[in-house]
Amino acid sequence: MVSLSPLDYTLIIIFFSLTLGIGIWVSKKSGKNSSEFFLSGRSMPWWLLGVSMVATTFSTDTPNLVTDIVRTHGVSGNWVWWAFLLTGLLTVFVYAKLWRKSNVNTDLEFYELRYGGKPASFLRKFRAVYLGVIFNVITMSAVTLAAIKIGGIMLGLEPWQTVISAGIITVTFSALGGFKGVIYTDFLLFFVAMGGAIGAAYYLVNLPEVGGVAAMITNEHVADKLSILPDFSDTESLITLLIIPLAVQWWSSWYPGAEPGGGGYIAQRMLAAKDENHAIGATFFFNIMHYALRPWPWIIVALASLVVFPDLASIQEAFPSIADDKLGHDLAYSAMLTKLPSGLLGLVLASLIAAYMSTISTQLNWGSSYIVFDFYKEQINPEASEKRLVAVGRISTIVLMVFSALLALLLQNALQLFEVLLVFGAGTGLIFILRWFWWRINAWSEIAAMFASGIVSIILKLTPAGAFFFAKETGVFASYLEYPFVVLVTTIIWLAATYMTQPESKAVLQSFYKKIQPGGPGWSKVLLDAKSEDIDLEDNKEPWSVPAGILAMILGCALIYSAMFATGYWIYGETTQAFVMTIIALISGGLLVRIWKKIKANIL
């Protein structure tokens, strides 16, 4: 526990006041109608949406998660989420334009645009509850758990005290300000959170007991954790930490914020953009910041923590009041923050509060949008007025917050939930990529994949059969050896369901193509059928943009990964490698600009 100075309290109070002030300021306009409350009237510029995406994923559980990974598996362990860059850039250069052209209110409304009949209606309603409530509550509970641990170590708060104090402020401005309030506060939260993270990393790595970067990287507890790539001589680590994430995981799994083909709150922001170009610009900015720059302050603190707290016993000795069921390597981040001086401590606490509020407010607004548009309006009250829809949105915001807070009190660490969510969605991602470009995928494909993935995951996790097949695996990354199995079984099941059921009707397929103009050989049958009926579905005869989009994705990955490597090597003082990676980043960026022009994605 640390003692806050008057300066620290002043900084935190100013931050809270600004946040609530923004929520109250925009509350009247946000409550005007449901489009304003959930999409801000589709008028947002790319830079504001991009900053909001970054701020949303800048949650309190993320530095804890990164710290846990670094302390357990080294810096290279982060490939488990760095691999999702491929998903992110596929969204940027291929799917952002398609989502914005769809003009739906939520990504679940897409189901009744792409599919038809009762299966599409069921899928939309079920996913509204499945994602908007169940998955959303689980995700928010992980963020709240991190807040509980930070509050316990830094302020000596009981879990319920942290949940109530942090939750009330967040749910208040979320319910008042709606999506516009979330976006505007995200802009403030981003700079506070980024400033706090960088300031903390700089100060903590220069603590006397750490001795600066040069001393830290030669420390016996740190030296074997520095590599950005796994040890290629260690087959198990190479497969689980690098090969599976890059070869299978990024395209095969549904995970909040990294959905193949776009989705969730990322799709919500693309749908709120002024136009297609702004949607593309927002997602590209997000991916650059999310992968190339933002992780390094957290990684530095995680490495420094290995010098100060080399094991769990040292953390427990320093903080004996922490309950055994909350003790884990993820606590090391909060433990290090207790060593910050007055002023910087207040800024960092404000930044952590900012990270918490940004993520929770987004999850609340996104989840309630599903409940309002895809469940309440569809299932309960189709004739609901705009005023009623906003009211239901505000009520569901409060209910979601309560459920997530209660679940957070029962959890132990965020990495457990990360694995559960990852495996639970394994095998479904390929559908979200292909449904835009292959006419044969239908609603039953998604229904089969969703249930197959969940059931197979439960069998592996909770039954004797799963224990028998994976009995030799222990540790936090055991699920990555189960992962390819879940992907294979789920893919076989949804492909079988696709061919065993009737395709969508010609009317549904032709209507979708006419509105979205996805192009590609996967729609050739639909175009031929329409042509035989003298129906023209194509607005223009320009070349299919997806091949250029995929090339742009590859160049974008080269740009961002090389920038990420360069940042790390500059920090480590390895100037030769840093210089090479910087040159690769510049060349990749130059080539990307040329390709970008070909896919008409000028964001300026």
Salt bridges, closest charged atoms under 4 A:
GLU36 OE1 - LYS180 NZ 3.75
GLU112 OE1 - ARG124 NH1 2.75
ASP186 OD2 - ARG269 NH2 3.61
GLU209 OE2 - LYS339 NZ 3.62
GLU220 OE2 - HIS221 NE2 3.87
ASP325 OD2 - LYS326 NZ 3.75
ASP330 OD2 - LYS149 NZ 2.84
ASP374 OD1 - ARG124 NE 2.58
GLU378 OE2 - ARG124 NH1 3.29
GLU446 OE2 - ARG435 NH1 2.89
ASP529 OD2 - LYS525 NZ 2.98
GLU533 OE2 - LYS506 NZ 3.34
GLU538 OE1 - LYS541 NZ 3.31
ASP539 OD1 - LYS514 NZ 3.56
GLU542 OE2 - LYS600 NZ 2.90
